[in-house]
């Protein structure tokens, strides 16, 4: 039994270390982008989240409720989002994949307390896009030839509860 517990702890540590590296690399990539480019990712991420909520991929309000679902629910949502990332990549839609990654990394940070500082760093980078997100949404509507749902416009400046930069 002692070996099983030791092995489980080592696996957990390795998984957390891999998550830290992945999330840290994504934050670093965002840090290398200009504010307007970050706004485009933020706009796409908002549209992806609203779409995921409306289609039952994740529960509505999961990122903004003060009470988080249980870890198992969060893990299932994260798996669903990861599948969506893969689909976007296979379809040659890297911007949509990046938008979905925002949410899988946000969930990971909310689900694992040790990743919370990186989740806040992620959102500190994304917040840089707030002043330009409406322009990015307008450009996106022009490019796709149709309007985004009103919710996208209304929620494009929302930071997930618990990942507010400077909190914690």
Secondary structure, 3 states (H helix, E strand, C coil): CHHHHHHHHHHHHHHHHHHHHHHHHHHHHHHCCCHHHHHHHHHHHHHHHHHHHHCCCCCCCCCCCCCCCCHHHHHHHHHHHHHHHHHHHHCCCHHHHHHHHHHHHHHHHHHCHHHHHHHHHHHHHHHCCHHHHHHHHHHHHHHHCCCCCHHHHHHCCCCCCCCCCCCC
